[in-house]
Amino acid sequence: FYTESSIGIQIETCLSLFVEYCSVTGNASYDALHVSQGSFVRANCLFVEKANAAISSFYGSTVLSNECQTVSNVKYGLYADLGGTIKKTSVTQPTGSTANEYAVTSRGGQII
């Protein structure tokens, strides 16, 4: 996926979805994989270049991150807020220039 004007992959209100072997080149203002509204997503082998966050989870969603990587220019590797959860299922995870992981725990975000 290549976009410079919006979120790379946006998933909302989805019971179960697998995102596998994808490469996202985006915009530093938007997330590469943005999951929200109670969705459940498994991200496997996602490669990200140029994004605010490689993987983000919001509003009660759960993302399983497996073997995902940052190529370059990503601010946050994993970002969870507003009840979103990201579960790391492998050692290899996306990295960020500001933080590898950022969970806004005061608003229910968690990364485990």
The 8 nearest C-alpha neighbors of each residue, nearest first, counted from 0:
[[1, 23, 22, 24, 2, 7, 21, 25],
 [0, 2, 24, 25, 23, 3, 7, 22],
 [3, 1, 25, 4, 7, 24, 5, 0],
 [2, 4, 26, 25, 5, 1, 24, 6],
 [3, 5, 2, 26, 6, 25, 29, 7],
 [6, 4, 3, 29, 7, 2, 26, 25],
 [5, 7, 29, 30, 8, 31, 9, 33],
 [6, 8, 31, 25, 32, 2, 23, 5],
 [9, 7, 32, 6, 31, 33, 10, 0],
 [10, 8, 33, 34, 32, 6, 7, 11],
 [9, 11, 34, 33, 35, 8, 13, 12],
 [10, 12, 35, 36, 13, 38, 34, 9],
 [13, 11, 38, 36, 37, 14, 35, 10],
 [12, 14, 38, 11, 15, 39, 10, 16],
 [15, 13, 38, 39, 12, 16, 37, 40],
 [16, 14, 39, 13, 40, 38, 17, 41],
 [15, 17, 40, 41, 39, 18, 13, 14],
 [16, 18, 41, 40, 19, 42, 15, 43],
 [19, 17, 42, 41, 43, 16, 20, 21],
 [18, 20, 43, 21, 44, 42, 17, 45],
 [21, 19, 44, 45, 43, 22, 18, 46],
 [22, 20, 45, 19, 46, 23, 44, 18],
 [21, 23, 46, 45, 47, 0, 24, 20],
 [24, 22, 0, 47, 1, 31, 25, 46],
 [25, 23, 48, 1, 49, 47, 0, 2],
 [26, 24, 2, 3, 49, 50, 1, 7],
 [25, 27, 3, 50, 28, 49, 29, 4],
 [26, 28, 50, 51, 49, 29, 25, 73],
 [29, 27, 51, 26, 50, 30, 5, 6],
 [30, 28, 51, 6, 26, 50, 27, 5],
 [31, 29, 52, 51, 50, 6, 32, 33],
 [30, 32, 7, 53, 50, 6, 8, 23],
 [33, 31, 8, 54, 30, 7, 9, 53],
 [34, 32, 9, 55, 30, 54, 56, 8],
 [33, 35, 10, 56, 11, 9, 55, 57],
 [36, 34, 57, 11, 60, 58, 37, 38],
 [35, 37, 12, 58, 11, 38, 60, 59],
 [38, 36, 60, 59, 12, 35, 58, 39],
 [37, 39, 13, 60, 12, 14, 36, 35],
 [38, 40, 61, 15, 14, 60, 62, 13],
 [41, 39, 62, 16, 17, 15, 42, 63],
 [40, 42, 63, 17, 62, 18, 43, 64],
 [43, 41, 18, 64, 19, 63, 65, 17],
 [42, 44, 19, 65, 45, 66, 18, 67],
 [45, 43, 67, 20, 66, 19, 46, 65],
 [44, 46, 67, 21, 20, 43, 22, 68],
 [47, 45, 22, 68, 69, 67, 23, 21],
 [48, 46, 69, 23, 70, 22, 53, 24],
 [47, 49, 24, 71, 70, 72, 23, 69],
 [48, 50, 72, 27, 25, 73, 26, 24],
 [51, 49, 27, 73, 26, 30, 52, 25],
 [50, 52, 27, 74, 30, 29, 28, 73],
 [53, 51, 75, 30, 50, 54, 76, 74],
 [52, 54, 31, 76, 30, 47, 32, 50],
 [55, 53, 32, 77, 52, 33, 31, 78],
 [56, 54, 78, 33, 79, 77, 34, 32],
 [55, 57, 83, 79, 34, 60, 35, 84],
 [58, 56, 83, 35, 80, 81, 60, 59],
 [59, 57, 36, 82, 81, 35, 83, 60],
 [58, 60, 37, 82, 83, 57, 36, 61],
 [61, 59, 37, 38, 83, 35, 58, 57],
 [60, 62, 84, 39, 85, 83, 38, 40],
 [63, 61, 85, 40, 41, 39, 64, 86],
 [62, 64, 41, 86, 85, 42, 87, 40],
 [65, 63, 87, 42, 88, 86, 62, 41],
 [64, 66, 43, 88, 89, 67, 42, 87],
 [67, 65, 91, 44, 89, 43, 92, 68],
 [68, 66, 45, 44, 92, 65, 93, 46],
 [69, 67, 93, 46, 92, 45, 70, 47],
 [68, 70, 93, 47, 71, 94, 46, 48],
 [69, 71, 48, 47, 46, 68, 72, 49],
 [72, 70, 48, 69, 73, 49, 47, 95],
 [73, 71, 49, 48, 50, 74, 96, 27],
 [72, 74, 50, 95, 49, 51, 75, 71],
 [73, 75, 95, 96, 51, 97, 52, 72],
 [76, 74, 95, 52, 98, 99, 77, 73],
 [75, 77, 94, 93, 99, 95, 53, 52],
 [78, 76, 100, 54, 75, 55, 53, 101],
 [77, 79, 55, 101, 102, 100, 54, 52],
 [80, 78, 108, 102, 56, 83, 55, 109],
 [81, 79, 108, 103, 57, 83, 82, 102],
 [80, 82, 106, 58, 57, 107, 108, 83],
 [83, 81, 107, 59, 108, 58, 80, 57],
 [82, 84, 57, 56, 59, 60, 108, 79],
 [85, 83, 61, 109, 110, 108, 79, 56],
 [84, 86, 110, 62, 61, 63, 111, 109],
 [87, 85, 63, 111, 110, 64, 62, 88],
 [86, 88, 64, 89, 63, 111, 65, 85],
 [89, 87, 65, 64, 86, 63, 90, 66],
 [90, 88, 65, 91, 87, 66, 92, 64],
 [89, 91, 92, 88, 66, 87, 65, 67],
 [90, 92, 66, 89, 67, 68, 93, 65],
 [93, 91, 67, 68, 66, 90, 94, 65],
 [94, 92, 68, 76, 69, 67, 53, 77],
 [95, 93, 76, 99, 69, 92, 75, 68],
 [94, 96, 75, 76, 99, 74, 98, 73],
 [95, 97, 74, 98, 73, 75, 94, 72],
 [98, 96, 74, 95, 75, 99, 73, 76],
 [99, 97, 95, 75, 100, 96, 101, 76],
 [98, 100, 94, 76, 95, 75, 77, 93],
 [101, 99, 77, 98, 76, 78, 75, 102],
 [100, 102, 78, 77, 79, 98, 103, 99],
 [103, 101, 79, 108, 109, 104, 78, 80],
 [102, 104, 108, 80, 105, 106, 79, 101],
 [103, 105, 108, 107, 106, 102, 109, 80],
 [106, 104, 103, 107, 108, 81, 80, 102],
 [107, 105, 81, 104, 103, 108, 80, 82],
 [108, 106, 82, 104, 81, 105, 80, 109],
 [109, 107, 80, 79, 82, 104, 103, 83],
 [110, 108, 84, 102, 79, 104, 107, 111],
 [109, 111, 85, 84, 86, 102, 79, 108],
 [110, 86, 87, 85, 109, 84, 88, 63]]
